[in-house]
Amino acid sequence: MIIEIIPCLNDNYSYLIFDKETNTVSIIDPSEFNNCDRIIKKYNKLDYILNTHHHADHVDGNLKLKEKYNSKIIGFDLDKDRIPGIDIILKENQTEKIGNLEFKVIFTPGHTKGHIAFFFPKEKVVFTGDTLFSLGCGRIFEGTKKEMYKSLNKIKNLPSETKIYCGHEYTKSNLDFCLKYDSKNFFLKEKMLKIKTKLKDSQPTVPTTIREEIKTNIFLRCDDPIIKRSLNLNNSSEDEVFSKLRDLKDNF
């Protein structure tokens, strides 16, 4: 699996996936046609378009790319009426292939009702869309906070070495938020230096890994007494801690 990161719009990421064995080219969440097509042209084909959810900044390139390359568009059942040009409809926990690359559908509602992540177990790679970000998580638009927290835990429980490719470059803002409520976290401070270097060099801060996020992402640490204490929620449930954090981040 070869992955190319494609910056789109102001802060979106689309991802081209190339399966060398079968010469299969796919793209995750083509935010816009031009930037994505510039990378696709190197391969002169596009077999599949995979969408994590229906938001315009993740599907706007669908129809033009499909028209140019005769691609098949893949999306989730609950979004089948909202993803432009959808051809292949996925179900929760379904396994599917693009070339020889097998992925599993992880249903991750919260940001939207039909949001999914694409997990490639053999390659230990997950495309999380707008559910899990580096040091953050997505806003709640259509689902509930409880759904979002459950979705985050599904991703958190993947193998620790799994690489996370998310939908946006929100890492600096997320870092500032995590530092405010987890200021003594050694791993977070260590990660801060790496992030600043990458951003200074105009490099993406992704991928991150499950292991890194468990140590540094405050939204994955709602069971941590240190986080509870910083929020004055010592005796609260994980759901309550997550709800408080999401409210705070919404107004950060």
C-alpha positions as CSV (number, residue, x, y, z in Angstrom):
1,M,0.0,0.0,0.0
2,I,1.3,3.4,-1.1
3,I,-0.5,6.4,0.4
4,E,-0.2,9.9,-0.9
5,I,-1.5,12.8,1.2
6,I,-3.3,15.4,-0.8
7,P,-3.9,18.8,0.9
8,C,-7.3,20.3,-0.3
9,L,-9.3,23.4,0.4
10,N,-8.1,25.3,3.5
11,D,-7.3,22.3,5.8
12,N,-8.7,19.1,4.3
13,Y,-6.8,16.0,3.5
14,S,-7.7,13.5,0.8
15,Y,-5.6,10.3,0.4
16,L,-4.6,8.4,-2.7
17,I,-4.1,4.7,-2.2
18,F,-2.1,2.7,-4.7
19,D,-2.0,-1.1,-4.6
20,K,1.1,-1.9,-6.5
21,E,0.4,-5.6,-6.9
22,T,-2.9,-5.1,-8.8
23,N,-2.3,-1.5,-10.1
24,T,-5.4,-0.4,-8.3
25,V,-5.8,3.3,-7.6
26,S,-8.3,4.6,-5.0
27,I,-8.9,7.9,-3.2
28,I,-10.4,8.6,0.2
29,D,-12.7,11.7,0.5
30,P,-11.8,13.7,-2.6
31,S,-12.6,17.2,-1.2
32,E,-12.1,18.9,-4.6
33,F,-11.4,17.8,-8.1
34,N,-8.4,19.9,-9.2
35,N,-5.9,19.1,-6.3
36,C,-6.9,15.4,-6.3
37,D,-6.7,15.1,-10.1
38,R,-3.2,16.6,-10.1
39,I,-2.0,13.5,-8.1
40,I,-4.2,11.0,-9.8
41,K,-2.8,12.0,-13.2
42,K,0.5,10.4,-12.2
43,Y,-1.3,7.0,-12.3
44,N,-3.6,7.9,-15.2
45,K,-6.5,6.0,-13.6
46,L,-8.8,6.0,-10.6
47,D,-10.6,2.7,-9.8
48,Y,-12.4,3.6,-6.5
49,I,-13.6,6.6,-4.5
50,L,-14.2,5.9,-0.8
51,N,-16.2,8.3,1.3
52,T,-16.2,8.4,5.1
53,H,-19.3,10.6,5.2
54,H,-21.5,12.9,3.1
55,H,-20.2,16.4,3.9
56,A,-19.4,18.5,0.9
57,D,-15.8,19.0,1.9
58,H,-15.3,15.2,1.6
59,V,-17.3,14.4,-1.5
60,D,-17.1,17.5,-3.8
61,G,-14.7,15.8,-6.2
62,N,-16.8,12.6,-6.5
63,L,-18.8,13.3,-9.7
64,K,-16.1,14.9,-11.8
65,L,-13.6,12.2,-10.9
66,K,-16.1,9.5,-11.6
67,E,-16.9,11.1,-15.0
68,K,-13.3,11.4,-16.0
69,Y,-12.0,8.0,-14.8
70,N,-15.2,5.8,-14.7
71,S,-14.5,5.2,-11.0
72,K,-16.7,3.2,-8.6
73,I,-17.9,5.3,-5.6
74,I,-18.0,3.4,-2.2
75,G,-20.0,4.6,0.8
76,F,-22.1,3.6,3.8
77,D,-25.7,2.4,3.7
78,L,-27.0,5.2,5.9
79,D,-25.4,7.8,3.5
80,K,-26.5,6.1,0.3
81,D,-28.9,9.0,-0.5
82,R,-26.4,11.7,0.4
83,I,-23.2,10.6,-1.3
84,P,-23.0,11.8,-4.9
85,G,-22.7,9.0,-7.4
86,I,-22.5,6.1,-5.0
87,D,-22.2,2.7,-6.6
88,I,-21.2,0.3,-3.9
89,I,-23.1,0.4,-0.6
90,L,-21.3,-0.9,2.6
91,K,-22.7,-2.3,5.8
92,E,-21.3,-2.1,9.4
93,N,-18.4,-4.5,10.0
94,Q,-18.4,-5.5,6.3
95,T,-15.0,-6.4,4.7
96,E,-14.3,-5.3,1.2
97,K,-11.3,-5.1,-1.2
98,I,-9.8,-2.5,-3.4
99,G,-7.4,-4.5,-5.5
100,N,-5.7,-6.9,-3.0
101,L,-6.1,-4.4,-0.1
102,E,-8.8,-5.6,2.3
103,F,-10.5,-3.2,4.6
104,K,-13.1,-3.4,7.3
105,V,-16.0,-0.9,7.7
106,I,-16.1,0.6,11.2
107,F,-19.4,2.4,11.9
108,T,-18.5,5.6,13.7
109,P,-21.5,7.9,14.1
110,G,-21.4,11.1,16.0
111,H,-20.1,13.7,13.5
112,T,-22.8,12.5,11.2
113,K,-25.3,9.6,11.4
114,G,-23.7,7.6,8.7
115,H,-20.0,8.2,9.3
116,I,-17.6,5.3,8.9
117,A,-13.8,4.6,9.1
118,F,-11.9,2.4,6.8
119,F,-9.5,0.0,8.6
120,F,-6.9,-2.0,6.7
121,P,-5.9,-4.7,9.2
122,K,-3.0,-6.2,7.3
123,E,-1.4,-2.8,6.7
124,K,-2.5,-1.4,10.1
125,V,-3.9,1.8,8.6
126,V,-7.2,3.5,9.4
127,F,-8.8,6.4,7.6
128,T,-10.9,8.2,10.3
129,G,-12.5,11.1,8.3
130,D,-13.9,13.6,10.8
131,T,-14.3,11.2,13.8
132,L,-10.7,11.0,15.2
133,F,-8.2,13.7,14.5
134,S,-4.6,14.1,15.7
135,L,-5.1,15.3,19.3
136,G,-8.8,15.8,18.8
137,C,-12.2,14.6,17.6
138,G,-14.9,15.8,15.3
139,R,-17.8,18.1,16.2
140,I,-21.2,16.6,16.8
141,F,-23.6,17.6,14.1
142,E,-26.1,14.7,13.5
143,G,-25.3,12.2,16.2
144,T,-24.9,12.4,20.0
145,K,-21.9,12.8,22.3
146,K,-22.5,9.3,23.6
147,E,-22.3,7.9,20.0
148,M,-19.2,9.9,19.3
149,Y,-17.4,8.7,22.4
150,K,-18.4,5.1,21.6
151,S,-17.0,5.6,18.1
152,L,-13.8,7.0,19.4
153,N,-13.4,3.9,21.6
154,K,-13.8,1.6,18.6
155,I,-10.9,3.3,17.0
156,K,-8.9,3.5,20.2
157,N,-9.2,-0.3,20.5
158,L,-7.5,-1.0,17.2
159,P,-3.9,-2.3,17.3
160,S,-1.6,0.3,18.9
161,E,0.7,0.6,16.0
162,T,-2.2,1.4,13.6
163,K,-1.5,4.6,11.6
164,I,-4.3,7.2,11.6
165,Y,-5.0,9.3,8.5
166,C,-7.7,11.9,9.4
167,G,-9.7,14.4,7.4
168,H,-8.3,17.7,8.5
169,E,-5.1,19.5,9.6
170,Y,-6.5,20.6,12.9
171,T,-3.5,19.5,15.0
172,K,-2.2,22.9,16.2
173,S,-5.6,24.0,17.5
174,N,-6.1,20.5,19.1
175,L,-2.6,20.7,20.7
176,D,-3.4,24.1,22.3
177,F,-6.6,22.7,23.7
178,C,-5.0,19.5,25.1
179,L,-2.2,21.5,26.7
180,K,-4.7,23.7,28.5
181,Y,-6.3,20.8,30.3
182,D,-3.3,18.4,30.4
183,S,-0.4,20.7,30.8
184,K,1.9,18.3,32.6
185,N,1.7,15.5,30.1
186,F,5.3,14.7,29.1
187,F,4.3,12.8,25.9
188,L,2.2,15.8,24.8
189,K,5.0,18.2,25.3
190,E,7.3,15.9,23.3
191,K,4.7,15.7,20.5
192,M,4.4,19.5,20.6
193,L,8.0,19.9,19.4
194,K,7.5,17.4,16.5
195,I,4.3,19.2,15.5
196,K,5.9,22.6,15.5
197,T,8.8,21.4,13.4
198,K,6.4,19.8,10.8
199,L,4.2,22.9,10.6
200,K,7.2,25.1,10.2
201,D,8.4,23.0,7.3
202,S,4.8,23.1,5.8
203,Q,4.5,19.3,6.3
204,P,1.4,17.4,7.3
205,T,1.2,16.4,11.0
206,V,-0.4,13.1,9.9
207,P,-0.2,10.2,10.1
208,T,-0.3,9.7,13.9
209,T,-0.8,6.3,15.6
210,I,-3.2,4.8,18.1
211,R,-0.4,4.5,20.6
212,E,0.5,8.2,20.3
213,E,-3.1,9.3,20.5
214,I,-3.8,7.2,23.7
215,K,-0.9,9.0,25.4
216,T,-1.7,12.5,24.2
217,N,-5.2,13.0,22.8
218,I,-7.4,14.2,25.7
219,F,-10.6,12.9,24.1
220,L,-9.2,9.3,24.4
221,R,-8.3,9.8,28.0
222,C,-11.7,10.4,29.6
223,D,-11.0,7.6,32.1
224,D,-7.8,9.3,33.3
225,P,-7.9,10.7,36.9
226,I,-5.6,13.5,35.9
227,I,-8.0,14.7,33.2
228,K,-11.0,14.3,35.5
229,R,-9.2,16.4,38.2
230,S,-8.4,19.2,35.8
231,L,-12.1,19.5,34.9
232,N,-13.3,19.2,38.5
233,L,-15.1,16.0,37.5
234,N,-13.4,13.5,39.8
235,N,-16.4,11.3,40.3
236,S,-17.9,11.6,36.9
237,S,-18.4,8.9,34.2
238,E,-16.3,8.8,31.1
239,D,-19.3,9.9,29.0
240,E,-19.7,13.0,31.3
241,V,-16.0,13.8,31.0
242,F,-16.2,13.5,27.2
243,S,-19.3,15.7,27.0
244,K,-17.6,18.4,29.1
245,L,-14.5,18.3,26.9
246,R,-16.5,18.5,23.7
247,D,-18.4,21.5,25.0
248,L,-15.2,23.2,26.0
249,K,-13.6,22.5,22.6
250,D,-16.6,23.8,20.8
251,N,-16.1,27.2,22.5
252,F,-12.3,27.1,22.5
